[in-house]
Amino acid sequence: MICLPAKDYLTCVMRFALLTLLFVVGVTATAQARLGENADQLVQRYGDPLRETDQKSQGDKIALAQVTFQKGGFQVNVTLVDGISVSETFSKINDEAVTLAEVQILLNANSQGLGWEAPKTIDLGKRWARDDGAVAILAHGILTITSKELIAKETTAKKLEDQPSLDGF
């Protein structure tokens, strides 16, 4: 966008900023899975999945299903437990990093009426926590939002894994 003469320069810059913001909101709005949605709701939101993986093999502590979608320039990897979305990972198809403005839109879409804390800087990037214990991490340009339910199941599975077992004796 070329902006000439000087008196219209500010107007031109403001228009460009507004158009950029509207583009970011428009693109990101099409890629908003929500924690707690079931498989049918996800298919309705995104269309047919690109890939589905069922991880219910013997010895797994948590029965998970992974479903991958593409929409609006994003790849969305959804983890399901008992048919309900418990984690979503958002990455851009063009390998660009998910921006902080896009993260904010995705966090708002996944608020379920609760608030997210201000981000904390961690080794990998940034971390947000929701009032109920859900967590979002932006690392290497990829955003992962995980529900408190999956965090609790992972914690329980880790404890079981660390305990000795006489199963199979």
Stockholm file with secondary structure:
# STOCKHOLM 1.0

chainA/1-169         MICLPAKDYLTCVMRFALLTLLFVVGVTATAQARLGENADQLVQRYGDPLRETDQKSQGDKIALAQVTFQKGGFQVNVTLVDGISVSETFSKINDEAVTLAEVQILLNANSQGLGWEAPKTIDLGKRWARDDGAVAILAHGILTITSKELIAKETTAKKLEDQPSLDGF
#=GR chainA/1-169 SS CCCCSGGGHHHHHHHHHHHHHHHHHHHHHTSCCCTTCBHHHHHHHHCSCSEEEEECCTTCSSCEEEEEEEETTEEEEEEEETTEEEEEEEEETTSCCCCHHHHHHHHHHTCTTCCBCCCEECSSEEEEEBTTSCEEEEETTEEEEECHHHHHHHHHHHHHHHSCCCTTC
#=GC SS_cons         CCCCSGGGHHHHHHHHHHHHHHHHHHHHHTSCCCTTCBHHHHHHHHCSCSEEEEECCTTCSSCEEEEEEEETTEEEEEEEETTEEEEEEEEETTSCCCCHHHHHHHHHHTCTTCCBCCCEECSSEEEEEBTTSCEEEEETTEEEEECHHHHHHHHHHHHHHHSCCCTTC
//
